[in-house]
């Protein structure tokens, strides 16, 4: 029997990221940049008005006050987007719209609210300092500034920087493609009514959702029968378009034997039991010419979700160029938990904080054997009981792995 740590190391040691791809910057959000982008132009590219008002020389209106205003003629108007050059003479003003280029010699904009809003002449009631209400060339971005660094996660701010740098595409590490298929002659799609002896395929929906939460691009395949030939055909069809394949319903028993038989000449499956609970019966292999990681999980959706969290999610996050492991928390138990000897248990739990805002609390829902889907739907964490511990009492500390998106 292999430990959880040993098994995860085997999986991550041979992890391969998908080759970087170039995508539109709006499609890069949430992905890691595979290149450094340097701005090829400043932003703004010209001195421009930051507000509707009047372009002036600050020296001409420096002494303006409510009691002693300054009046100057308005000799023109510049709209945003104008390409018509205009030169301001001393003692003059030009009406400008926000975003409009400043006329030559103007170094400030008097806001409309600081004037009488005249057309031919304006009376300015407050002095404007040099560069007041002006966006200077390169004020946001200088030519040569780094817009996005290699390895940065692209968010809305990075998209804005890329657009400002004149880039409409970016080389990124793409989302790994996770394909999920359920096998079993008893399975029917959830949209159909299950008759006697049939079971709705819940597991593939659950695992597909977990893969999407982890950041993967997902493909849920149709259910297939449990024979060796059918399992082989389904997996072989998925391998070319997948970085990871999860087969639900082939983690143990007769289905596992059929899967091993069908997949043997695609690379072979390692079905060593893992010292964990629930989910010790599972299997893993790297199949096909590209050695795609393939996981064989039990059909129970709650157990499959625990296995996905422990073994598949880290592989997805690593493929995205991110930390494969979640940050964990330590909390005090509100009720006791028990665990099988020699196995690492994952207990459904709710992470809480004391009413006074004090310590974190771990509220187990059931115990390590309680893998009911209804229980898992109520929790926001998995409490981890180490292999060497069989029982923890109220008030003892326990490690918690938060569940959820990302």
C-alpha positions in Angstrom: 0.0 0.0 0.0 1.4 3.4 -1.0 1.1 6.6 1.0 -0.9 9.6 -0.2 2.4 11.6 -0.4 4.2 9.0 -2.4 1.4 8.6 -4.8 1.0 12.4 -5.3 4.8 12.7 -5.9 4.6 10.1 -8.6 1.8 12.0 -10.3 3.4 15.5 -10.1 7.0 14.4 -10.9 6.1 13.7 -14.5 3.6 16.5 -14.9 3.9 18.3 -18.2 2.4 21.7 -19.0 0.5 22.2 -22.3 2.5 24.1 -24.8 1.9 27.9 -24.6 -0.6 29.3 -27.0 -1.3 32.9 -28.2 -4.8 34.1 -27.4 -6.7 37.4 -27.5 -6.0 39.4 -24.4 -9.7 39.2 -23.3 -9.3 35.4 -23.4 -6.1 35.5 -21.4 -7.9 36.4 -18.1 -7.2 34.0 -15.4 -4.2 32.4 -17.2 -0.5 32.8 -16.6 1.5 34.8 -19.1 4.2 32.8 -20.9 6.1 35.9 -22.0 7.1 39.3 -20.9 5.5 42.2 -22.6 7.1 45.6 -22.8 5.2 48.7 -23.8 6.2 49.9 -27.3 4.5 53.3 -26.8 3.6 55.6 -24.0 0.1 56.2 -22.6 -1.1 58.8 -23.2 0.8 59.3 -26.4 0.1 63.1 -26.3 -0.6 65.7 -23.6 -4.4 65.7 -23.2 -7.2 67.3 -21.2 -8.2 65.2 -18.2 -11.5 67.1 -17.9 -13.9 69.2 -19.9 -12.7 72.8 -19.6 -10.5 75.4 -21.2 -6.8 74.9 -22.1 -4.8 77.8 -20.8 -1.3 78.9 -19.9 -1.2 78.5 -16.1 0.8 81.7 -15.8 -2.1 83.7 -17.4 -4.6 82.6 -14.8 -2.3 82.1 -11.8 -3.8 85.0 -9.8 -7.5 84.4 -10.5 -9.8 84.4 -7.4 -13.5 84.8 -6.8 -13.0 88.4 -5.9 -10.4 89.1 -8.6 -11.2 86.9 -11.6 -9.2 86.8 -14.8 -10.9 87.2 -18.2 -9.4 85.8 -21.4 -10.7 85.3 -25.0 -11.6 81.9 -26.3 -10.0 81.4 -29.7 -11.1 77.9 -30.6 -12.3 74.5 -29.6 -10.7 71.0 -29.7 -12.8 67.9 -29.5 -11.6 64.5 -28.3 -10.0 62.7 -31.2 -9.1 65.9 -33.1 -6.0 65.9 -35.2 -6.1 69.6 -36.1 -3.1 71.3 -34.6 -3.8 74.5 -32.7 -1.4 76.9 -31.1 -2.3 78.9 -28.1 -1.0 82.5 -27.8 -0.3 84.2 -24.4 -3.5 85.4 -22.7 -5.8 83.1 -24.7 -7.9 80.0 -23.9 -9.2 77.1 -26.1 -12.3 75.1 -25.2 -11.3 71.4 -24.8 -13.1 68.1 -24.2 -11.8 65.5 -21.8 -9.3 63.4 -23.8 -8.6 66.1 -26.3 -5.0 67.0 -27.2 -3.8 70.3 -25.7 -2.9 73.1 -28.0 0.7 74.1 -28.2 1.9 76.3 -25.2 -1.1 75.2 -23.0 0.1 73.6 -19.8 -3.2 73.4 -17.8 -6.9 73.1 -18.1 -9.4 75.3 -16.2 -12.4 73.2 -15.4 -15.7 74.6 -16.7 -16.9 74.9 -13.1 -14.1 77.3 -12.3 -15.3 79.7 -15.0 -18.5 81.4 -16.3 -18.5 78.9 -19.2 -18.4 81.6 -21.7 -18.2 81.0 -25.5 -16.2 84.0 -26.9 -14.6 84.9 -23.6 -14.3 83.2 -20.2 -13.9 84.6 -16.7 -11.7 82.3 -14.6 -12.4 82.4 -10.8 -9.6 80.2 -9.6 -6.0 79.8 -10.5 -4.9 76.6 -12.1 -1.3 75.2 -11.4 0.9 74.0 -14.2 -0.1 70.5 -15.3 -3.4 71.0 -13.5 -6.1 68.7 -15.0 -3.7 67.5 -17.7 -2.6 63.9 -18.5 1.0 64.1 -19.6 2.6 61.9 -22.2 3.5 58.6 -20.6 1.8 59.5 -17.3 0.2 56.0 -17.2 2.7 54.0 -19.1 6.2 54.9 -20.4 7.6 53.3 -23.5 9.7 50.4 -22.3 7.7 49.8 -19.2 6.9 46.1 -18.4 3.2 45.6 -19.0 3.1 42.0 -18.0 5.8 39.8 -16.6 6.3 36.1 -17.6 4.4 34.1 -15.0 2.0 36.8 -14.0 -1.7 35.7 -13.7 -3.6 37.9 -16.1 -6.4 39.9 -14.5 -8.4 42.9 -15.5 -5.5 45.3 -14.7 -3.1 43.2 -16.8 -5.6 43.2 -19.7 -5.7 47.0 -19.4 -1.9 47.2 -19.4 -1.6 45.0 -22.4 -4.2 47.1 -24.3 -2.3 50.2 -23.3 1.0 48.6 -24.6 -0.6 48.1 -28.0 -1.0 44.3 -27.6 -4.2 42.5 -28.6 -2.8 39.0 -28.1 -0.7 37.3 -25.5 1.3 34.0 -25.2 -0.2 32.1 -22.2 -0.1 28.7 -20.5 -3.5 27.4 -21.6 -6.0 25.6 -19.4 -5.4 21.9 -19.3 -8.1 19.9 -20.9 -9.7 17.4 -18.5 -12.0 14.8 -20.0 -14.3 12.8 -17.8 -16.2 9.5 -18.6 -18.3 7.2 -16.5 -18.3 3.5 -17.3 -20.9 0.9 -16.2 -23.7 -1.0 -17.8 -26.1 0.2 -15.1 -25.6 3.9 -15.8 -28.1 6.2 -17.5 -27.9 9.9 -18.1 -29.4 12.1 -15.4 -32.1 13.4 -17.8 -33.5 9.9 -18.1 -35.6 8.1 -15.5 -33.6 5.2 -14.1 -35.5 1.9 -14.2 -35.0 -1.1 -11.9 -31.2 -1.9 -11.7 -30.2 1.4 -13.3 -28.3 4.3 -11.7 -28.1 7.9 -12.8 -24.6 9.0 -13.7 -23.9 11.6 -11.1 -20.2 11.0 -10.7 -19.0 12.4 -14.1 -21.0 15.6 -13.6 -19.5 16.1 -10.1 -15.9 15.5 -11.3 -16.4 17.7 -14.4 -17.6 20.5 -12.2 -14.6 20.0 -9.9 -12.2 20.2 -12.9 -13.8 23.4 -14.0 -13.5 24.9 -10.5 -9.8 24.0 -10.6 -9.4 26.1 -13.7 -9.4 23.4 -16.4 -11.1 23.2 -19.8 -13.5 20.3 -19.4 -15.1 17.7 -21.6 -17.7 15.4 -20.1 -18.1 12.3 -22.4 -21.1 10.1 -22.7 -21.4 7.1 -20.4 -20.1 3.8 -21.8 -20.5 0.1 -20.9 -18.1 -1.6 -18.5 -16.4 -4.1 -20.8 -12.7 -3.9 -21.5 -13.3 -3.1 -25.2 -15.8 -0.3 -24.4 -13.5 1.3 -21.7 -10.5 1.1 -24.1 -12.4 2.7 -26.9 -13.7 5.5 -24.8 -10.3 6.4 -23.3 -8.5 6.0 -26.6 -10.9 8.5 -28.2 -10.3 11.0 -25.4 -6.5 10.9 -25.2 -5.7 13.1 -28.2 -7.7 16.0 -27.0 -6.9 15.7 -23.3 -4.1 16.5 -20.8 -5.9 14.5 -18.1 -8.6 11.8 -18.3 -10.7 10.7 -15.4 -12.7 7.4 -15.6 -15.5 7.2 -13.1 -16.7 3.8 -12.1 -13.5 1.8 -12.7 -11.7 2.2 -9.3 -12.3 -1.2 -7.9 -13.9 -4.6 -8.4 -14.9 -6.1 -11.7 -14.9 -2.8 -13.5 -11.3 -2.1 -12.4 -10.3 -5.5 -13.8 -12.0 -4.8 -17.1 -10.3 -1.4 -17.3 -6.9 -2.8 -16.6 -7.4 -5.4 -19.3 -8.6 -2.9 -21.8 -6.0 -0.3 -21.2 -3.0 -2.6 -20.8 -1.5 -2.0 -24.2 -2.0 1.7 -24.1 0.6 2.1 -21.3 -0.7 0.1 -18.4 -2.4 0.9 -15.2 -0.9 0.9 -11.7 -3.7 -0.2 -9.2 -1.6 -0.1 -6.0 -3.9 0.7 -3.2 -3.4 4.1 -1.5 -3.3 4.4 2.3 -6.2 6.8 2.5 -9.9 6.8 3.5 -12.1 7.1 1.6 -10.8 6.2 -1.8 -8.0 3.6 -1.3 -9.3 1.6 -4.3 -8.2 3.6 -7.4 -5.8 3.4 -10.2 -3.5 5.6 -12.3 -1.5 5.4 -15.5 0.0 7.4 -18.3 -1.5 6.2 -21.5 -1.1 6.7 -25.2 1.8 8.2 -27.2 1.7 11.4 -25.2 1.6 9.6 -21.8 -1.6 11.3 -20.8 -2.4 10.9 -17.0 -5.4 8.7 -16.7 -7.2 8.2 -13.3 -9.6 5.4 -12.5 -12.0 6.4 -9.7 -14.8 4.7 -7.9 -18.4 5.5 -9.1 -19.4 7.1 -5.8 -19.4 10.9 -6.5 -18.4 12.0 -3.0 -15.4 9.6 -2.9 -14.5 10.7 -6.5 -14.5 14.3 -5.4 -12.2 13.6 -2.5 -9.8 11.8 -4.9 -10.0 14.6 -7.4 -9.1 17.2 -4.7 -6.1 15.2 -3.5 -4.6 14.0 -6.8 -6.1 15.6 -9.9 -6.5 19.2 -8.8 -2.8 19.6 -8.0 -2.0 18.4 -11.5 -4.4 20.9 -13.0 -3.0 23.8 -11.0 0.6 22.8 -11.9 -0.3 22.8 -15.5 -1.7 26.3 -15.1 1.7 27.3 -13.6 0.3 27.8 -10.2 1.0 26.3 -6.7 -0.4 22.7 -6.9 -1.4 22.6 -3.2 -4.0 24.6 -1.4 -3.1 26.7 1.6 -4.2 24.7 4.7 -5.7 25.9 8.0 -5.5 24.6 11.5 -8.6 24.6 13.6 -9.9 23.1 16.9 -12.4 20.2 16.6 -15.9 20.7 17.8 -16.6 16.9 18.0 -14.4 13.8 17.9 -13.2 12.0 14.8 -12.0 8.5 14.2 -9.8 7.1 11.5 -8.6 3.7 10.3 -5.1 2.8 11.4 -2.4 3.5 8.9 -4.5 5.6 6.6 -4.8 9.3 6.0 -8.5 10.2 6.4 -10.3 13.0 4.8 -13.3 14.0 6.9 -16.0 16.3 5.6 -16.0 19.4 7.8 -17.2 23.0 8.0 -14.6 25.6 8.8 -16.1 28.1 11.3 -14.8 30.9 13.5 -15.8 31.4 17.2 -18.6 33.9 17.8 -16.2 36.3 19.4 -14.0 36.3 16.3 -11.4 34.1 18.0 -10.0 30.7 17.0 -11.0 28.7 13.9 -13.2 25.7 14.5 -13.6 22.5 12.6 -17.0 21.0 12.7 -16.9 17.4 11.3 -20.0 16.3 9.5 -20.1 12.5 10.1 -16.7 10.9 10.2 -14.0 9.7 7.7 -16.4 7.0 6.5 -19.3 9.4 5.9 -18.9 10.0 2.2 -22.5 10.8 1.5 -22.9 13.3 -1.3 -25.5 15.3 0.8 -22.9 15.7 3.5 -20.2 16.9 1.1 -22.5 19.5 -0.3 -22.7 21.1 3.1 -19.0 21.4 3.8 -16.3 23.9 2.9 -13.3 21.9 3.9 -11.8 18.5 4.4 -10.3 17.7 7.8 -7.1 15.6 7.4 -6.3 13.0 9.9 -2.7 11.7 9.6 -1.9 8.0 9.0 -0.5 7.5 12.6 -3.6 8.9 14.3 -6.8 6.9 14.9 -8.7 9.3 17.1 -8.9 13.0 17.9 -11.0 14.5 20.6 -12.9 17.7 21.0 -10.7 20.7 21.2 -7.7 19.1 19.5 -6.2 20.8 16.5 -6.7 19.4 13.0 -5.5 20.4 9.6 -8.1 21.6 7.1 -8.0 21.7 3.4 -10.5 24.3 2.1 -12.8 23.3 -0.7 -14.1 25.5 -3.5 -13.1 27.3 -6.6 -9.5 27.5 -7.6 
